[in-house]
Amino acid sequence: ERVNSVSLGSPVTSAAWSENGDGSRDFTKAWLGCADGSLRQIACDGLETGFELSISKSGVRAIAVTNDDEDNNVVYAGDSSGQMFRVAVDGARVTALSPPHREAVVSIALTSDDEVLITGSRDGTVRGWDN
């Protein structure tokens, strides 16, 4: 069994598969959230890095991936300060969601229809966000 690895220069704190236009997982590409505050996409066959964007000063802690109406990946990311971000990958647009949690975001999930985003924080709160 082959195992690939690559050094990114920053600890990886979260990972999620990319999505295809039909909502199925694309197991050839993965999204990574890193302690340096960056969001990165890698190709899993050779582990080449592709898209990379710095989105947080306090480090990305959790991510979830879905698609927009034009089948472009949208990544939701939560950071160590409790802030949530929506990243529209096609134009590298980053939007902060309000209100932030009081402490680090530790988990993110989307409902099966991608209509609601759920976030959990170290502060003990859970929030639901319209997607």
C-alpha positions as CSV (number, residue, x, y, z in Angstrom):
1,E,0.0,0.0,0.0
2,R,1.4,3.4,-1.0
3,V,1.4,6.3,1.4
4,N,2.3,9.7,0.2
5,S,3.4,12.6,2.4
6,V,4.5,16.2,1.9
7,S,5.8,18.8,4.3
8,L,3.7,22.0,4.3
9,G,5.8,23.9,6.8
10,S,2.9,24.4,9.2
11,P,1.0,21.9,11.3
12,V,-2.2,20.7,9.6
13,T,-5.1,21.1,12.0
14,S,-8.0,20.0,9.9
15,A,-8.8,18.2,6.6
16,A,-11.8,17.7,4.3
17,W,-12.4,16.2,0.9
18,S,-13.1,18.4,-2.1
19,E,-16.6,18.1,-3.6
20,N,-17.8,17.4,-7.2
21,G,-20.6,19.3,-8.8
22,D,-23.1,16.6,-7.8
23,G,-22.3,16.9,-4.2
24,S,-20.2,13.7,-4.0
25,R,-16.7,13.7,-2.5
26,D,-13.8,14.2,-4.9
27,F,-11.2,11.8,-3.4
28,T,-8.4,13.2,-5.7
29,K,-8.3,16.6,-3.9
30,A,-8.3,17.5,-0.2
31,W,-8.6,20.8,1.7
32,L,-6.3,21.5,4.6
33,G,-6.6,24.0,7.4
34,C,-3.2,24.9,9.0
35,A,-1.9,26.4,12.2
36,D,-0.4,29.3,10.3
37,G,-3.9,30.5,9.3
38,S,-3.7,29.2,5.8
39,L,-6.3,27.2,3.8
40,R,-4.7,24.9,1.2
41,Q,-5.9,22.4,-1.5
42,I,-3.7,19.5,-2.4
43,A,-3.9,16.9,-5.2
44,C,-3.8,13.5,-3.4
45,D,-2.1,11.5,-6.1
46,G,1.2,13.4,-6.0
47,L,0.4,15.7,-3.0
48,E,1.1,18.8,-5.0
49,T,-0.3,22.0,-3.4
50,G,-2.6,24.0,-5.5
51,F,-4.8,26.8,-4.0
52,E,-3.4,28.5,-1.0
53,L,-4.9,31.5,0.9
54,S,-4.1,33.0,4.3
55,I,-7.4,33.6,6.1
56,S,-6.7,33.8,9.8
57,K,-4.1,35.3,12.1
58,S,-4.9,32.8,14.9
59,G,-4.8,29.5,13.0
60,V,-7.4,27.5,11.2
61,R,-8.9,24.8,13.6
62,A,-11.8,23.2,11.6
63,I,-13.1,23.1,8.0
64,A,-16.0,21.8,6.0
65,V,-16.5,21.9,2.2
66,T,-19.5,22.3,0.0
67,N,-20.3,23.7,-3.5
68,D,-22.0,26.9,-4.6
69,D,-24.7,27.1,-7.3
70,E,-22.0,27.1,-10.0
71,D,-20.3,24.0,-8.6
72,N,-17.3,25.8,-7.2
73,N,-16.0,24.7,-3.9
74,V,-16.9,26.8,-0.8
75,V,-14.9,26.2,2.3
76,Y,-16.1,27.1,5.8
77,A,-13.3,27.5,8.3
78,G,-13.2,28.2,12.0
79,D,-10.2,29.6,13.8
80,S,-8.6,29.6,17.2
81,S,-10.1,32.9,18.1
82,G,-13.7,31.7,17.5
83,Q,-14.2,33.4,14.1
84,M,-15.9,31.6,11.3
85,F,-15.1,32.3,7.6
86,R,-16.8,31.5,4.3
87,V,-14.2,31.1,1.5
88,A,-15.6,31.2,-2.1
89,V,-12.7,29.5,-3.8
90,D,-13.4,30.6,-7.4
91,G,-12.6,34.2,-6.6
92,A,-10.7,33.7,-3.3
93,R,-13.4,35.8,-1.6
94,V,-13.3,35.5,2.2
95,T,-16.3,36.5,4.3
96,A,-16.3,36.6,8.1
97,L,-19.5,35.2,9.7
98,S,-21.0,37.0,12.7
99,P,-21.3,36.7,15.6
100,P,-18.0,34.8,16.3
101,H,-17.7,32.2,19.1
102,R,-15.9,33.3,22.2
103,E,-13.3,30.6,21.9
104,A,-11.8,28.3,19.3
105,V,-14.1,26.6,16.7
106,V,-13.4,22.9,17.1
107,S,-15.9,21.3,14.7
108,I,-17.9,22.2,11.6
109,A,-20.6,20.1,9.8
110,L,-23.1,20.7,7.1
111,T,-26.6,19.2,6.9
112,S,-27.0,16.6,4.1
113,D,-28.8,19.2,1.9
114,D,-26.0,21.8,2.6
115,E,-28.6,24.3,3.8
116,V,-27.4,24.6,7.4
117,L,-23.9,24.8,8.8
118,I,-23.4,23.7,12.4
119,T,-20.3,24.9,14.4
120,G,-19.1,23.8,17.8
121,S,-16.7,25.8,20.0
122,R,-14.4,25.2,22.9
123,D,-16.6,27.7,24.8
124,G,-19.4,25.1,24.9
125,T,-21.7,26.7,22.4
126,V,-23.1,25.3,19.2
127,R,-24.4,27.6,16.4
128,G,-26.5,27.0,13.3
129,W,-25.8,29.2,10.3
130,D,-27.8,29.4,7.1
131,N,-25.6,28.4,4.1
